[in-house]
């Protein structure tokens, strides 16, 4: 019975010590926050075109819609003649806006006319004909056109980049620990989102030898992700992924 009493007393003593020092476990944990960035450049094989109709202005809504329809039909016919598949073309709904005359103070007065806009998006998969598309679309005064180069393998390549970024982050942490005479421990966290300097998060505190933690998280700021310096070949798409990881230091 006496032995049992001693054990219970020791248990309550340990609990009391932990309660008195809530940051004890946290202070003993030393971490190394790192980032790993992987960049690759790929040749695009798709051009995504975005077309906006300049706008049809008519007092009669039916006339405005007919004029807008005629413009869209003409554009779709021209795109079809350039061997674009129908499944690669997407048109938006009508956007109808009433416009009004205004007085000298900028206040609305009487009805002026209807304004109709539409958008058309399509994919051009034959990049050898880019100049033809560009000349066709920019010569039409009824529309404005913009484009973006993309890769059909974007998501696959991004997964590959994500894996490599994680490997780089771990390797960097290993090198840093080895140079400091320590060993890399377990992974505590990993994310594609940059770390925030939120006070109270041990992952992003500036920790110093001996287990003490800096008083303010603002003393430690994440460094810029590793990037490849210089420019890359014109016409190439850059796929870059950064992984932010926090490892324990043994």
Helices and strands as residue ranges (DSSP letters): H 2-20, H 24-28, E 31-43, E 46-53, E 56-58, H 61-81, G 86-88, E 89-91, E 95-102, E 108-117, E 119-124, G 127-129, H 130-138, E 143-150, H 154-179, E 184-191, G 202-204, G 217-219, E 236-249
